[in-house]
């Protein structure tokens, strides 16, 4: 006959294993920084899930199922191409968690708020297109120190209100624009 304490000793590890498996199934983004970052970006730019419905919390960004996301040979997010998608909201600092990002294409949307200074932590970023949006505030000075950044397009209708807080370095292509809304 088993005693109550021996039943608990067998049952406790079993329940722990079941709980662990269940919790891993429910929250797969816990251990995946890129999936967490993409989820934050989606929630900020498309809270009604109109345009980025393929970005699921249980998906794999490098499977080809995430619209507008491309990965490198190491299965890390390398490009996000969301130009002209009708997105609104603010670009969250979580974008800096995409450590292998080389291209960020967010032009021709209705993004607002300030550009997060954390973008400057993206050490592989070469192309940054933020033109034709509704950003405000200052362009973070940290962007001026990005060694790999080759194209920074910040021309747009609302950029007239922005103050250039950085000394524009000698990027191969930097466009500030005239604020006319034509992307030039």
C-alpha positions as YAML, in Angstrom:
chain: A
units: angstrom
residues:
- id: 1
  name: UNK
  ca: [0.00, 0.00, 0.00]
- id: 2
  name: UNK
  ca: [1.34, 3.40, -0.98]
- id: 3
  name: UNK
  ca: [1.46, 6.15, 1.51]
- id: 4
  name: UNK
  ca: [0.25, 9.62, 0.77]
- id: 5
  name: UNK
  ca: [3.79, 11.05, 0.78]
- id: 6
  name: UNK
  ca: [5.05, 8.45, -1.73]
- id: 7
  name: UNK
  ca: [2.14, 9.29, -4.04]
- id: 8
  name: UNK
  ca: [3.09, 12.95, -3.89]
- id: 9
  name: UNK
  ca: [6.74, 12.15, -4.56]
- id: 10
  name: UNK
  ca: [5.82, 10.35, -7.79]
- id: 11
  name: UNK
  ca: [3.12, 12.80, -8.78]
- id: 12
  name: UNK
  ca: [5.14, 15.99, -8.15]
- id: 13
  name: UNK
  ca: [7.84, 15.37, -10.80]
- id: 14
  name: UNK
  ca: [5.19, 14.23, -13.27]
- id: 15
  name: UNK
  ca: [3.15, 17.40, -12.75]
- id: 16
  name: UNK
  ca: [6.30, 19.49, -13.08]
- id: 17
  name: UNK
  ca: [7.13, 17.86, -16.42]
- id: 18
  name: UNK
  ca: [3.58, 18.32, -17.72]
- id: 19
  name: UNK
  ca: [3.48, 21.94, -16.56]
- id: 20
  name: UNK
  ca: [6.87, 22.67, -18.15]
- id: 21
  name: UNK
  ca: [5.84, 21.15, -21.47]
- id: 22
  name: UNK
  ca: [2.52, 22.99, -21.40]
- id: 23
  name: UNK
  ca: [4.08, 26.36, -20.58]
- id: 24
  name: UNK
  ca: [6.67, 25.98, -23.36]
- id: 25
  name: UNK
  ca: [3.87, 25.25, -25.82]
- id: 26
  name: UNK
  ca: [1.84, 28.28, -24.75]
- id: 27
  name: UNK
  ca: [4.66, 30.83, -24.75]
- id: 28
  name: UNK
  ca: [7.26, 29.97, -27.43]
- id: 29
  name: UNK
  ca: [8.49, 33.56, -27.64]
- id: 30
  name: UNK
  ca: [9.94, 33.48, -24.12]
- id: 31
  name: UNK
  ca: [13.36, 32.26, -25.29]
- id: 32
  name: UNK
  ca: [13.42, 33.85, -28.73]
- id: 33
  name: UNK
  ca: [14.53, 37.50, -28.62]
- id: 34
  name: UNK
  ca: [13.86, 38.03, -32.32]
- id: 35
  name: UNK
  ca: [10.31, 36.69, -32.10]
- id: 36
  name: UNK
  ca: [9.70, 38.89, -29.02]
- id: 37
  name: UNK
  ca: [11.03, 41.93, -30.91]
- id: 38
  name: UNK
  ca: [8.91, 41.20, -33.99]
- id: 39
  name: UNK
  ca: [5.86, 40.75, -31.77]
- id: 40
  name: UNK
  ca: [6.48, 44.14, -30.13]
- id: 41
  name: UNK
  ca: [6.96, 45.76, -33.54]
- id: 42
  name: UNK
  ca: [3.74, 44.19, -34.81]
- id: 43
  name: UNK
  ca: [1.77, 45.22, -31.72]
- id: 44
  name: UNK
  ca: [3.02, 48.79, -32.04]
- id: 45
  name: UNK
  ca: [2.66, 49.26, -35.80]
- id: 46
  name: UNK
  ca: [-0.37, 47.06, -36.49]
- id: 47
  name: UNK
  ca: [-2.37, 46.69, -33.27]
- id: 48
  name: UNK
  ca: [-5.54, 45.71, -35.16]
- id: 49
  name: UNK
  ca: [-3.69, 42.90, -36.96]
- id: 50
  name: UNK
  ca: [-4.74, 44.14, -40.41]
- id: 51
  name: UNK
  ca: [-1.41, 43.91, -42.22]
- id: 52
  name: UNK
  ca: [0.93, 41.70, -40.21]
- id: 53
  name: UNK
  ca: [-1.34, 38.76, -39.40]
- id: 54
  name: UNK
  ca: [1.36, 36.35, -40.61]
- id: 55
  name: UNK
  ca: [3.58, 37.47, -37.71]
- id: 56
  name: UNK
  ca: [2.38, 34.95, -35.13]
- id: 57
  name: UNK
  ca: [3.74, 34.39, -31.65]
- id: 58
  name: UNK
  ca: [4.11, 30.68, -32.30]
- id: 59
  name: UNK
  ca: [5.69, 31.07, -35.73]
- id: 60
  name: UNK
  ca: [9.22, 31.01, -37.05]
- id: 61
  name: UNK
  ca: [10.30, 34.34, -38.58]
- id: 62
  name: UNK
  ca: [12.76, 32.51, -40.85]
- id: 63
  name: UNK
  ca: [10.31, 29.92, -42.19]
- id: 64
  name: UNK
  ca: [9.14, 32.22, -44.98]
- id: 65
  name: UNK
  ca: [5.73, 32.56, -43.36]
- id: 66
  name: UNK
  ca: [6.34, 36.03, -41.88]
- id: 67
  name: UNK
  ca: [5.40, 38.54, -44.55]
- id: 68
  name: UNK
  ca: [8.10, 41.12, -45.31]
- id: 69
  name: UNK
  ca: [10.76, 39.37, -43.19]
- id: 70
  name: UNK
  ca: [13.91, 37.90, -44.70]
- id: 71
  name: UNK
  ca: [16.60, 36.01, -42.82]
- id: 72
  name: UNK
  ca: [20.29, 35.43, -43.37]
- id: 73
  name: UNK
  ca: [22.08, 32.09, -43.71]
- id: 74
  name: UNK
  ca: [22.27, 31.83, -39.91]
- id: 75
  name: UNK
  ca: [18.47, 32.02, -39.62]
- id: 76
  name: UNK
  ca: [18.55, 35.50, -38.10]
- id: 77
  name: UNK
  ca: [16.25, 38.33, -39.23]
- id: 78
  name: UNK
  ca: [18.21, 40.40, -41.76]
- id: 79
  name: UNK
  ca: [15.58, 42.53, -43.53]
- id: 80
  name: UNK
  ca: [12.17, 43.94, -42.78]
- id: 81
  name: UNK
  ca: [10.42, 45.42, -45.83]
- id: 82
  name: UNK
  ca: [7.19, 47.09, -44.74]
- id: 83
  name: UNK
  ca: [7.09, 50.02, -47.13]
- id: 84
  name: UNK
  ca: [3.64, 51.25, -48.12]
- id: 85
  name: UNK
  ca: [1.73, 48.82, -45.88]
- id: 86
  name: UNK
  ca: [-0.57, 51.41, -44.28]
- id: 87
  name: UNK
  ca: [1.07, 50.99, -40.89]
- id: 88
  name: UNK
  ca: [0.62, 53.52, -38.10]
- id: 89
  name: UNK
  ca: [1.91, 53.80, -34.57]
- id: 90
  name: UNK
  ca: [5.36, 54.22, -33.15]
- id: 91
  name: UNK
  ca: [8.52, 52.33, -33.96]
- id: 92
  name: UNK
  ca: [9.40, 50.58, -30.68]
- id: 93
  name: UNK
  ca: [12.90, 50.36, -29.22]
- id: 94
  name: UNK
  ca: [12.54, 46.56, -29.48]
- id: 95
  name: UNK
  ca: [13.70, 46.85, -33.10]
- id: 96
  name: UNK
  ca: [17.23, 46.95, -31.65]
- id: 97
  name: UNK
  ca: [16.83, 43.33, -30.54]
- id: 98
  name: UNK
  ca: [17.10, 42.26, -34.18]
- id: 99
  name: UNK
  ca: [20.90, 42.15, -33.93]
- id: 100
  name: UNK
  ca: [21.53, 40.94, -37.51]
- id: 101
  name: UNK
  ca: [19.20, 43.44, -39.19]
- id: 102
  name: UNK
  ca: [20.84, 44.96, -42.26]
- id: 103
  name: UNK
  ca: [17.82, 46.56, -43.91]
- id: 104
  name: UNK
  ca: [14.82, 48.33, -42.38]
- id: 105
  name: UNK
  ca: [12.34, 49.63, -44.94]
- id: 106
  name: UNK
  ca: [9.44, 51.49, -43.32]
- id: 107
  name: UNK
  ca: [8.89, 54.27, -45.85]
- id: 108
  name: UNK
  ca: [5.46, 55.33, -47.16]
- id: 109
  name: UNK
  ca: [3.49, 54.56, -44.00]
- id: 110
  name: UNK
  ca: [1.97, 56.73, -41.26]
- id: 111
  name: UNK
  ca: [4.43, 56.08, -38.46]
- id: 112
  name: UNK
  ca: [4.64, 58.74, -35.78]
- id: 113
  name: UNK
  ca: [6.49, 59.60, -32.61]
- id: 114
  name: UNK
  ca: [10.23, 59.76, -32.21]
- id: 115
  name: UNK
  ca: [12.77, 57.52, -33.84]
- id: 116
  name: UNK
  ca: [14.13, 55.25, -31.11]
- id: 117
  name: UNK
  ca: [17.79, 55.91, -30.39]
- id: 118
  name: UNK
  ca: [18.22, 52.17, -29.89]
- id: 119
  name: UNK
  ca: [18.35, 51.79, -33.68]
- id: 120
  name: UNK
  ca: [21.99, 52.86, -33.37]
- id: 121
  name: UNK
  ca: [22.66, 49.53, -31.61]
- id: 122
  name: UNK
  ca: [22.04, 47.70, -34.88]
- id: 123
  name: UNK
  ca: [25.67, 47.20, -35.84]
- id: 124
  name: UNK
  ca: [24.90, 45.46, -39.14]
- id: 125
  name: UNK
  ca: [22.29, 47.95, -40.39]
- id: 126
  name: UNK
  ca: [23.22, 49.31, -43.83]
- id: 127
  name: UNK
  ca: [19.86, 50.61, -45.13]
- id: 128
  name: UNK
  ca: [17.40, 52.65, -43.09]
- id: 129
  name: UNK
  ca: [14.38, 54.03, -44.93]
- id: 130
  name: UNK
  ca: [12.03, 56.09, -42.76]
- id: 131
  name: UNK
  ca: [10.89, 58.59, -45.38]
- id: 132
  name: UNK
  ca: [7.28, 59.64, -45.96]
- id: 133
  name: UNK
  ca: [6.00, 59.05, -42.44]
- id: 134
  name: UNK
  ca: [4.89, 61.35, -39.65]
- id: 135
  name: UNK
  ca: [7.86, 61.16, -37.29]
- id: 136
  name: UNK
  ca: [8.49, 64.04, -34.93]
- id: 137
  name: UNK
  ca: [11.20, 65.11, -32.55]
- id: 138
  name: UNK
  ca: [14.87, 64.88, -33.29]
- id: 139
  name: UNK
  ca: [16.81, 62.34, -35.23]
- id: 140
  name: UNK
  ca: [18.94, 60.62, -32.59]
- id: 141
  name: UNK
  ca: [22.55, 61.73, -32.70]
- id: 142
  name: UNK
  ca: [23.56, 58.09, -32.19]
- id: 143
  name: UNK
  ca: [22.50, 57.33, -35.76]
- id: 144
  name: UNK
  ca: [25.32, 59.59, -36.93]
- id: 145
  name: UNK
  ca: [27.85, 57.22, -35.40]
- id: 146
  name: UNK
  ca: [26.64, 54.08, -37.14]
- id: 147
  name: UNK
  ca: [29.68, 52.75, -38.99]
- id: 148
  name: UNK
  ca: [27.81, 50.34, -41.27]
- id: 149
  name: UNK
  ca: [24.92, 52.61, -42.26]
- id: 150
  name: UNK
  ca: [25.16, 53.38, -45.97]
- id: 151
  name: UNK
  ca: [21.67, 54.70, -46.77]
- id: 152
  name: UNK
  ca: [19.59, 56.78, -44.39]
- id: 153
  name: UNK
  ca: [16.54, 58.23, -46.08]
- id: 154
  name: UNK
  ca: [14.62, 60.58, -43.86]
- id: 155
  name: UNK
  ca: [12.92, 62.73, -46.45]
- id: 156
  name: UNK
  ca: [9.21, 63.22, -46.01]
- id: 157
  name: UNK
  ca: [6.31, 65.56, -45.66]
- id: 158
  name: UNK
  ca: [6.58, 65.80, -41.88]
- id: 159
  name: UNK
  ca: [10.33, 65.92, -41.63]
- id: 160
  name: UNK
  ca: [10.20, 69.70, -41.93]
- id: 161
  name: UNK
  ca: [9.20, 69.71, -38.24]
- id: 162
  name: UNK
  ca: [12.20, 67.62, -37.30]
- id: 163
  name: UNK
  ca: [15.42, 69.09, -36.07]
- id: 164
  name: UNK
  ca: [18.60, 67.41, -37.26]
- id: 165
  name: UNK
  ca: [20.39, 66.78, -33.98]
- id: 166
  name: UNK
  ca: [23.29, 65.02, -35.59]
- id: 167
  name: UNK
  ca: [26.14, 65.99, -37.78]
- id: 168
  name: UNK
  ca: [25.42, 63.93, -40.84]
- id: 169
  name: UNK
  ca: [28.46, 61.75, -41.41]
- id: 170
  name: UNK
  ca: [29.75, 60.84, -44.81]
- id: 171
  name: UNK
  ca: [27.19, 58.16, -45.58]
- id: 172
  name: UNK
  ca: [27.25, 57.14, -49.23]
- id: 173
  name: UNK
  ca: [23.58, 58.19, -49.40]
- id: 174
  name: UNK
  ca: [21.83, 60.48, -46.95]
- id: 175
  name: UNK
  ca: [18.62, 62.22, -47.92]
- id: 176
  name: UNK
  ca: [17.06, 64.82, -45.72]
- id: 177
  name: UNK
  ca: [14.52, 66.12, -48.22]
- id: 178
  name: UNK
  ca: [12.58, 69.32, -48.42]
- id: 179
  name: UNK
  ca: [9.43, 68.17, -46.63]
- id: 180
  name: UNK
  ca: [7.40, 68.30, -49.80]
- id: 181
  name: UNK
  ca: [6.05, 64.79, -49.40]
- id: 182
  name: UNK
  ca: [7.50, 63.53, -52.64]
- id: 183
  name: UNK
  ca: [10.29, 61.53, -51.04]
- id: 184
  name: UNK
  ca: [13.02, 63.79, -52.39]
...
